[in-house]
């Protein structure tokens, strides 16, 4: 399979959706205070926790965005324009809905819009500092209007780094293996270094949205993309192999030795290898039974919407007191899917169609 000519024939849309559902599931269980520790169901949720959505997003981003820039590196303006069209139309629509809910629940008033912290929050939400939440908004729901958006700050840093990384690799072609290895090592060292800081300090909180600790995960996708011609034999129609290998890893180091947690920042070698295996599984799933995604989704890519809208629903449920019951979990899923579908039909797909047809068909990010 030639990734350059058949990059749209894959399952990335479906994988992204499943990854987004995983995030929705655990955010809902946590914030709606639903008891999933019961003997009959605890092992199921414990197993699903080893397939975290965010590392999957980051790996896919590395693979697809790097390939996108390789194809279109002569026009960097088009590259950033396409990145903008992928993220911001949906993000700004989500922001408008966020404002509406904050007014509806009485958290914001027209008078409070003149508050400096509120104005700063608005500026952050429509730019690339989505992690900022002023104290005036912490009385709604779980304490932040849309905490999931912190990953967009990291994702935008990935976008900026890709051209730099591309030209570094081209400039040091003979030594690119060492370059990749050095960046991954630096990223992993930063994970351990930042972990030493006080979790309540400003510098630690900023480190959580800094690109460096997540760069190793992104680089997994980049490296596979860079060496695809050599490595594709390991991935195309090899899903069951990687799934089996990852499950064995989970059973041995996750459940038996209890030394592997699917954390964003690896805590040990087992954590690093586990996320690497998850990345291999992700890319393999994309290129095994490649028509599966189109058959199920019919080109309706609602994964980004599911990710950015779901915490608005969770916050509304918490504010209304709808917690401690699995029925509210179902309500969150159904409502989120409905809003995401409308966002895709009315906003996101129309924005993406303003790209050239070739780019629209092939150029997708981790979200």
N, C-alpha and C positions, 0 to 999 in steps of 0.2 A: 504493500500500500504506500503510495506517495503522499506524504502529509501535505505537501505544497498544493497538489492538485485535488486532494480529497479531504481537506481539513474540515469541511462542513459536514462530512459524512462521519459522524461520531456521536457519542453519547454524553457529551459534556453538559448539555442542557439538563438532562435527566439527573446526572450526578450532582450538579449544582443544586437542583431542587431537593434531592434527598439530603444533601448537606445542610441546606436551609431548614428543612423539616427537623433535622437533628437539633439544630440550635433552638428552634421554636419549642420543641419538646422539653428540653432541659430548662430553658428559661421559664416556661410555663409551670413545670413541676416545682421549681424552686420558688418562684414569686407567688404562685397561687397556693403555695403550702399544701400541695397534694402529697399524701403519704404513699410513696412507691417503694417503701422498705419492707413491705409485707413479704413473707416467705415465698408465696406463689409467683410474685412478679418481680421481686428484687433482682434475680439473676438476669432477667431480660433487659432491664434498664441498665444494669451494670455492664452488660455486654455492649449495648448500643453506645455507651459512653466512650468506648474505645474507637469510635468512628466520628471524632469531633469535626464539626462542619468547617470551622475557620481554617485549620491547617489544610483541609481539602481545597478550600477557596484559594489559599495562598499558592499552593502547588499548581493548580490550574492556571492561575494568573501568570506565574512564571513561564509555564509552557506556552500559553497562547499569546501573551503580550510580547514575549521575546520573539516568537515566530512572526507576529504581526509587524514588529519593527524591522526584522530582517527583510521582509518583503517590501516594506515601504520606507526604508531609512533615508532615501533621497529627499523625501518631503516630510520634514519633522513637524511642520505646521499641521499637515493632515493627520499625523500620528496623534498629536495632542488634541486636535479637534475631535477625532473619533473617540478618544478617551473621555472627553468632556460630554459628548453626546450619549455615551454609555451610562455615565453616572448621574449627571446633574439634572436632567429633566425629571427623572423619577425622584431624585433626592429633594428637589425643590417642591414637587407635588406633595411629598411626605411632610415637608416642613409646613406647608400651608395647612395640611390636615392636623398637624401637631398644634399649630396656633389655634385652630378652630376648637380642638378638644380642650386646650388650656383655658380658652374663654368660656366654653360650655361648662366646665367644672369650676369656674370662678377663680382659677389660679391667677389668670391675667385679666386686667381691665384696660380700658383705653388710657386711663391715667397712668397705669404702671408701664405702658410702652415708652414713657419718657425716662424711666429709670435707666441709669447708665449700665448697670449689670444686665438688664434685659436687652438693651441695644447691643451690648457686647455679645450676648448669647445669640442674638439674631444674626449678627455679622459672622460669628463662628459657624453657625448652622448652614449658612448659604455659601460658605467658602470651603475651608478644609480643616477646621478645628472643632469638629463635631463632638469631641469628648467633653467640652466645657459645659458645665451646668452651674448657674448661680444659685445661691441659697434661696432666693425668692421662689424658685420652681421646685424645690425639693420636697414640698408638702404634697405633691401629686403622685399617687401610685407608689412605685417602689423607690422613689427619691430622685429619679432622673427621667426626663420625658422620653428619651430614646437612647438608652445606654449602648445598644448594639452598634451604633454608628461610629464608635471609636475605630473600628477596623477600616473605615473609609479613609481616615487620616493616614493609616499605614499603607493602604492600597495606593493612595495618591503619591506617596513617597516612592513606592515601587515604580509607578509610571515615570516619575522624574529620573529615577536611577537607570532605567532600561537603556536609554540612549548612551549614557555614560558607560555602562557595562558593555554594551555592544562594541563601542569604539575601543575600549580597553582590550577586549578580547581580540578584536581585529588587529590592534597594534602590537599585541604580544602573542600572536598566533602560535608560535612554537612553544610558548610557555603558558598557554591558557589553562592547562591542567593544574599547574601550580597556582595560577591566579584564582581559579575556582576554589581550590582547596584552601588557600589562604583566606578568602572571603568567608567561606563556611566556618573555618576555625575561628576567625575573628567574631563572627556572629554568635557562635556557641560560647566563646569566652565572655562575651558581653552578657549573656544570660546568667552565667554564674556570678559575674561581677555585680550586676545590678541587683541580684538577689540578696546581696549583703547589706543593701541600704534599708533604712526604716520604711516599711510599707506605707506609713502615713505621711512621709515626707513629700514635698513637692517634686523633688528630683526623681523619686521613685515613680510617682504617678506620671511624670512626663516620659520616663523610660518605657512605660507600658504602651505608649503610643509612638515611640521612636522606632524607626524601621529596622535598626541593626539587630535586635534580638530575634526578629522574625525572618531575617534575610536568608538564613540557611534553608528554611522551608521553601521560600520562593526560588532559591537557587536549585533545589531539587528539580523543579519544573524546567528552569532555564537550561540546566546541563542536559537533561533528556532531550530538549528541543535542539540544542546545539549539536548533539551527537546522534540525532534521530536515525540517520541512514545506517549507522552501525548498531544502534540499540533497538530498533523497532522489532527485531525478531524476538526480543524478550517480552514485548508487550502485546503485539497483535494476536488476538485470540488466545491470550494466556491468563485470562481473568481467574479461572478456577485455580490455577497454580498459585497466583499471588494471594488470592483469598485464603486458600488452605494454609499457606505459609504464615500469613498474618494471624490467622486464628490460632495456629500452633504457638506463635509468639505470645499472643494474649493469654493463652491457657497456661503456658510455662511461667512467663515473667509477670503477667498481670494477676492471675488468680492463684497460682501455686506459690511463687516466691514473693509476690506482692511488691515487686521492685520496678514495675513499669506502669506509669500513668501517662495517658495521652495528653500531656500538658503542652501548652504553647511554647514554653521555655523548658527544654529538656533538663532534667535534674541529674541524669546519669547516662551512661552509655546505652543502657536499655531503652531509655526514653528517646535518644537520638535515633537508634536503629528502628524503634517502633514507628516513629513518624516517617522515617525513610521508607519502610515497608508499606506504610499507608499511602505514601506518594506513588510508589510503584504500582500498588493496587489501583489507585485512582486513574493513572494513565492507561493501565491495561484495561480497566473497565470501559474507558472511552473508546477503545479500539477493538473491542470484542463484541460480536453481534451488533455491528455498528448501526443497524437500522432500528434498533429498539427504541431509542429516544424519539425519533420522528414518528414512529407508530403510536407511541403513548401520548406524546405532547402535541403533535401536529404543529410544530414550530411555534408553540405558545410558551415562550421562555419567561415564566413568572417567578423564577428563583430569586432574582434581585428584589422584586417586590415583596416576596414572602419574608426576606431577610430584613428589609428596612421598615416594613409596616408592623410586624408582629408585636413589637414591644408597645406600640400605641394601644393595641387591643388588650395586652396584658395589663398595662397601667390602668386602663379604663375599668377592667374587671376588678382589679385590686381596689380602686377608688370606690367602686360600687359595693364592695364587700362580697363579691362572688368568688369565693375561695374554698379550699378544702374538699373539693368534689371533682371527680374525673369528668363530669358532664361539662364543667367550665373549660377543661382542656379541649374538649371537642369543639366548643363554641369558639375558642381562640383559633383553632385550625381552620374551621369553616369560614369564619369572618375574614381571617387573614388571606385565605385563598381567593375569596370573592373580591376583596379590595385589590389584591395583586393582579388578578385577571383584568379588572377594569383599568388599572394603571398600565398594564401591558398593551391592551387594545387601544386605549385613548391617548396615552402619553408616550411610553417608551418605544413601542414599535414604530410609531410615526417619526420620532426623533432619529431612530437608527436608519430609517429609510432615506434620510437626507444625506447619508453617506453614498458613495458610489455603490452600484449593485454588487460589484465584486467584493468590496470591503465588507459590505453588510452581510454577505453570505458567509464570510470566513473569519471575520475579525470579532472575537468575543473575549471578554475578560473573565477573571475568576468569578465575578458576580454576574 
